[in-house]
């Protein structure tokens, strides 16, 4: 079977997007792993599938698969690329788009040729929503690792995040700590691990070890999670610029039960075909 795909990226976080509106394509974990291989396949962080929706209020279903083949609930950078893809492929002709993911509905808005705004919903801090196993709800949690405690916060933007404050993001062993926490038994569905260095009330530096992928150039939902935690802790203001390895993304949140918004670029790279 010959399948068309589109390669896209947002701040270096790269994807292939496939139109599966007619529901004719099925990917096994093994196939996704082979395609994601950067030496023997196409190479990507996530595979995104566009599917039809039976709900008339929702424009499309949006499925997300990590490079290891696991299906996940949310991808902020992927959502921005999805909006641009729908526009480029003329699958939609309006600027405000509603899509459903594995566990929530999100709203996308095309601001101009490359800039996309995503309503990421309300950040959830209850351990049940992560999920994170604990007997007590706390502002900050800790796990013992290599003769010392790692202190962290937890939040869900539809997918689980663990946020760690660091003094120097360049000297932080992101892969070592990230891999340890991603696979810790207190996170039964694993977790994305973000390492944040606060610059001032409007700027942070961030590196993210993504669940099922490893460290990526950028993570949209990870940026949202880091800012949500910083605002909840009264460290950050309502508008924050997140400096990632791949570039800068803007996050705004008024706190409490308000929706959080992410604004940033999405970029088309090329179209291709694969034979399965």
N, C-alpha and C positions, 0 to 999 in steps of 0.2 A: 504494500500500500504506500502510495506517494502522498506525503502530507506537507502542506505549506506552513511555514512559520515566519514570524517576524522577530528579529533580535532588537532589543531596546535596552536602555539603561537609565537609571536615575542616580546621579552622583557616583557613578561607577558600580553601583549595585545592578547586576545585569540579569536579563530575563530572556526567555523565548516565550512568545505569546501565540497561541493556536486557537483558531476559530473552530469551536466544537458545538456550534448552535444546532446542527443537525444530529448531534450525539452519535457520531460515527467513529470516534477515536477513543481508544482505551490504552492507557499506559500502565505497565507493571512497574514495580520498584526497580527491577533489573534494567528495563529499558531506559527509565529516567536517569539512573546512575550512569549508564553508558553514554547517553546523550550529553549529560552535564560534564563529562570528562573533558578537561581543557586541552588534552593532548590527542585523544583518540575520538572525541566527539565534537559537539558544537561548543560546549563550554558555557555554563551559566550558573547563577546562584539559585534561581527558582524558575520553574516552569509554570506558566499561567494559562488556564483554560477558560475561554469565554463560552458560556452555555446560555440557552434560552431560559426564561423564567415563566412559570405558570401564573405567577402573581402579576396582575396588570399594573400594579403600582411600582413594580420593580422592573427595570429595563433589562438587566442581565444577571445571571448567576456568575460568580467569579471564584474559581478554584485555584488553590495555590499548592504547589508541590516543591519541597526542598530538593536540593541536589542529591540527597541520599534516598529520595523516593517517598519520603513521608509527607502526608498531606497535613497542612497547617491552617490555622484559622484566619490569619491576618498578615498583610504585608503592605505597609504604607507606601514605600517606593514603588512597589508593583501596582498599587492602585492608581498612582499618577501615570505610570506608563500605560495602564489599561485605558484610562480616559483618552490619552493621545492616540492610542491604537484605534479605538472606536471611531475617533474623528478621522484619522488618516484613511481607514478602510471604508469610510462612509457607511458605517453600521448604525450611526446615529447622527442627527443633524441639530441637536440642541446642546447648550453649554452646561446645563445642569443634569447630572446623570445619577441614577439610583441603582446600586448593585447590591446583591446579597453575597455574603461569604459563608463559610462553614457555620458560623455561630452569630452573625449580626448583619445588620443592613448599614451600609455606608453611603455617603453622598459626596459626589465628585463635582467639581466645577472647573471648566476650562476658562482660564482668565485671558490667556493669549496663546500664541503659537506653541509655546513650550511650558508656560507656567500653569500649574494645576493646583487647586486647593482641595483638600480632603477633609471632610468632617469625620473625625475618628471616633466620635461618640464620647461618652463619659468615662473617664479613668476609674477603675475599680480597685480598691486597696484591700478588700477583705480577703484573707487567705483562701477562703472557699472558692473565690473566683479565679485564682491563679492557675491551678490549685497548689497550695503549699501546706504541708502537714505540720500543725502546731497546736498546742493545747491552749495557747493564749494569744490574743490579738495585741500586737505591739506596733509602735512606730518604726522601730529598728530591730532587726533580727541578727543573729550571729551563728556561724558555723566554724568549728575548729578545723584548721588546715595547716599542716607543716609547722607545728609548734606555736601557732598563734591564731587568734580569732579573726575571721573575716566578717565585718559588719556591713549589712546591706538592707535595702528597702525593697518591697515587692509591689507590683502594680500590674493590672491587666488592661490592655487596649483591644481586647478580643483575643489576644495571645499573651502568654506569660512572660513577665520581665522581672529580672533581679538587678537592682541598680547599686553600684558600689562607688563611693566617693574616694578619689585618689588625689595625691598631691602632685604627682608628675605622670601624666598619661603616657609619655614616651618611654618611661622606665618601668612601666607596669607589665608584668608577665601575663598578658591578656589570654593567650592560648592555654597556659598552665592552669590558671584559676578558672577561666571560662569553661574548660572541659570538665574540671572537677565539679563545678556547681551545676552545669547543664545536666550531668548524669547522676546528681545526688538523689538519694532515695526520698528526701523530703519534698522533691519536686516530681510527683508521679507521672506527669506528662512532659517532663524535662522543662528547660527554661532558657530564654535568651538572657545573656549576661552583659550588662552595660557598665562601662567604666567611665565615670564623669569627673572632669576637673573644672571647677568653677573659676571663671575669669572675673566676672562682675555680675550684677543683677540681670544683665541682658545678654550675656555671652557665656557659653560653655564649650569645652572640648569633649569629644565623645568617641570612644571605640566600642564596638559591639561584637561579641562572640555569639553568633546566631545558632540557635538550636538546629541541628541537622545539617549545618553548613560549615561552621567555623567562623573566624573573623572575616568580615566583609568590608568593602570600602565605605559602605553607608548602610544604615538601617532606619527606615522611616518610623516604624512603630517604636523602635528603640529610642529614637530622638524624642518622640512624644512621651515615652515612659520616663526618660531622664528629666525632662522639663516638668512633667506632672509631679514627680517626687520633689524636685527643687522648689516648686511653687507651694506645694503642701507643707514643706519645711520652712517656708518664709525666707528662702535664700534667693529666689528668682522673682522677677517681675512677671507681668501678664504676657509680655512679648519677649521671646528669647531667640537668639541666633545660635544654632547648633553647628559647631565646626567639626566636621567628620573628615576622614581621610580623603573622601571623594569630593568634598565641597561643603557648602553651607546651605542649611535648610532653616526655615522660619516656623516657629511653633507659637501659637497663641492659646491661652486658656485663662478664663476668669475664675477658675477654682470651683469648689463645691460640686454642685450637680449640673454644671454647665458643660456643653460639648467642647471638645478640644479640636483645634484646627491646625493642619499642617499645610504649608505652602512651599512649593519648590518646582524645580525643572523636571521634565521628562524628555528623553531623547530617542529618536529613531536611529537605528544603525543600518540594518539591511533586511531584505526579505530572502528567504531560502526555501529549499525543499529537502525533505528527508524521506528515505525509504525504510519502512518498518516491515 
